[in-house]
Amino acid sequence: MREGSPLRAVARRSHVSLCTVQRWVERAKAQRLSRVDWQDRSHATTTPGRTPPTIEDMVITLRQELRMTSDWGDYGADAIHRTLVTRAERPLPAVRTIHRILERRGVLDRQRRVRRPAPTPGWYLPDVILGRAELDSFDFVEGLVIQGGPILRL
């Protein structure tokens, strides 16, 4: 930038927003970069709102415990949440949060459902698939009655 590059070009080259580059310029002012104080940057987690690892570990441990001791074989997110409520654990993660933890840690028993696209129209007709014929479809409506009018056959 000190060589005359526009702020937008610096932002593009650095893969950051224009606002970030403007903040850098304001912080550096006329100082050399080696003398700029960069220490006042936030030390917040890079994923805000994420459950702390201690709680995630507690959920995983409780799942393993319930898996071994549950009479009904219930050790999913709902069962973990109920157990945490009875133990009066704080902070108490929501059922959806517990499920996300289990999914993120890879301890769910079932595999995710794979959604495949629908087949093309006429997939069951060899001539249509090979392009030698076209698929025609017709809709018939029978017995359409308009109140007070005749029965229509379309």
Number of C-alpha atoms within 10 A of each C-alpha: 11 7 5 6 9 10 17 16 13 15 16 12 9 11 9 12 13 16 12 12 19 14 11 13 15 10 14 16 11 10 11 8 11 8 8 13 11 11 7 6 7 7 7 7 9 8 7 7 7 11 15 9 10 9 17 20 13 12 21 18 12 18 22 13 13 19 15 12 12 12 8 8 11 15 19 17 21 15 17 21 23 12 16 18 13 8 9 10 12 9 9 13 19 12 16 12 16 22 20 15 23 19 12 11 12 9 13 14 9 6 6 7 6 6 6 6 6 6 8 8 10 14 12 10 12 11 13 14 15 10 9 8 12 12 12 6 5 4 6 6 8 10 10 11 11 9 7 6 7 10 12 11 10 9
